[in-house]
Amino acid sequence: MATPGVDYLDFDSLLSEEQRLVRDTVRGWVEERVLPVIEEAAWEGRFPRELVPEMAEMQLFGATISEYGLPGLDNAAYGLMMQELERGDSGLRSFVSVQSALVMYPIFTFGSKEQKDRWIPALAKAQAIGCFGLTEPDFGSNPGGMRTVARKNGDSYVLNGAKAWITNGSIADVAVVWAKLEGTIRGFLVEKGTRGYSTFEHKGKMSLRASVTSQLAFEDCRIPAENILSGVQGLKGPLSCLTQARYGIAWGALGSAMATYQAALDYAKSRKQWRDRPIASHQLVQERLAWMITEITKGQLLAWRLAKMKDEGTMRPHHVSMAKRNNVWVARECAKLARETLGANGVVNEYPVFRHLANIESVYTYEGTHDIHTLVIGEAVTGVPAYNPPME
Ligand SMILES: Cc1cc2nc3c(=O)[nH]c(=O)nc-3n(C[C@H](O)[C@H](O)[C@H](O)COP(=O)(O)OP(=O)(O)OC[C@H]3O[C@@H](n4cnc5c(N)ncnc54)[C@H](O)[C@@H]3O)c2cc1C
């Protein structure tokens, strides 16, 4: 296989033939189609949209759904898919996470039959692109404070407000928008081109440069009443979508860590300093590699256990918090250690390391920051929520 696996404890032996096939198919595609273009795309700040139809062809969108002719993959196979995409680029994995976990999942789970029939096949085939609008300029970690509102008016809803940092925002045909209706958070489907709905791209991003991130604005934006997601009310609507996406990130981050580990290992074995010996012969360099492979291996086992629990229906949001928090942190540390190992070559885009290093900063912050997941775990073990301590 072109891209080497990172497998210290024979993790492969845990996988079924189908899971290996899914992983190897996505790995091969990333190797052949993504790696040759991603560095330049990131440099130019361009989302490689030309790859989207190929991802649809491979049935990467909504892959755990088993209706509408979709593959109904198990959760480990889905996770491995995310791992391989993020081994390529976190922005590419973000695109698939948003389309699948944040757009298809809520429409499939909370939408009407008409909404599902209309959007699930189109999103699966990438005839439509979706985005998920929860964060606002003033409300990130605390989305319950959102100011975007919906008002019922005859057979329409009228939306007013703004969303910020929305992946795929400007290229989306449909936005899943969370807004307060008479004080309760509800989900709405807003189509591109609707009067009163506009998007603006966030410029100047140093991270996830091969991904589109946008603001969404709603000014007396009138949508048909049937565009509400009728199956859910309250913050649990968006949070249940985030649980799906965070699950995928727990696996995806391992892909980023594997890419930077592999780059560091290859470099350490070939780079010579001091009497023509490879830098891999130095204890300090080996210590870094040993740390990386140990943490990646622990992260794989965490993700694997989570997949089993998700299949069995016993996975809870605080379990996902542990895996997202840990595995993204591991990827962030691996990127730093790999960058150090590459010396000056660690800061140029001839190698993938700095791109991963920059990307993982966004992944560390989005879908619940590292701090917020710490607090979720803290609440799970103590029973005491510590998100918003009262002011003196
Ligand atoms: C590239 C990118 C893509 C994104 N895509 C999407 C998307 O598609 N859809 C979407 O809705 N959002 C998206 N986001 C937004 C993302 O989810 C938010 O940025 C994230 O939730 C953090 O919110 P914030 O940036 O407002 O930070 P803040 O909430 O202001 O946090 C700032 C700092 O304060 C800390 N903090 C906050 N509250 C607490 C607390 N109670 N205790 C301790 N520390 C705390 C945080 O951990 C952080 O370190 C994206 C963000 C980025 C960067």
The ligand as an ORCA input file, in Angstrom:
! r2SCAN-3c Opt
* xyz 0 1
  C     -12.464     26.873     11.043
  C     -13.693     26.823     11.914
  C     -14.840     26.216     11.438
  C     -16.013     26.220     12.206
  N     -17.167     25.641     11.707
  C     -18.335     25.783     12.375
  C     -19.584     25.330     11.813
  O     -19.611     24.733     10.722
  N     -20.725     25.582     12.476
  C     -20.759     26.226     13.677
  O     -21.839     26.426     14.217
  N     -19.603     26.669     14.263
  C     -18.394     26.456     13.642
  N     -17.219     26.911     14.196
  C     -17.278     27.656     15.458
  C     -16.725     26.893     16.660
  O     -17.573     25.837     17.011
  C     -16.494     27.904     17.796
  O     -15.404     28.710     17.416
  C     -16.255     27.221     19.140
  O     -17.439     26.667     19.647
  C     -15.665     28.187     20.181
  O     -16.403     29.350     20.238
  P     -15.677     30.794     20.200
  O     -14.731     30.796     19.053
  O     -16.742     31.824     20.241
  O     -14.812     30.825     21.502
  P     -15.304     31.248     22.967
  O     -16.513     30.456     23.349
  O     -15.384     32.723     23.060
  O     -14.093     30.736     23.846
  C     -12.857     31.450     23.922
  C     -11.992     30.740     24.955
  O     -12.658     30.729     26.223
  C     -12.771     29.403     26.712
  N     -14.026     29.231     27.459
  C     -15.282     29.554     27.063
  N     -16.169     29.209     28.002
  C     -15.467     28.643     29.015
  C     -15.826     28.069     30.294
  N     -17.097     27.976     30.713
  N     -14.826     27.608     31.052
  C     -13.529     27.663     30.653
  N     -13.124     28.187     29.470
  C     -14.088     28.661     28.656
  C     -12.736     28.530     25.473
  O     -12.372     27.194     25.761
  C     -11.734     29.276     24.614
  O     -10.436     28.916     24.992
  C     -16.013     26.848     13.475
  C     -14.835     27.432     13.961
  C     -13.690     27.418     13.202
  C     -12.439     28.056     13.728
*
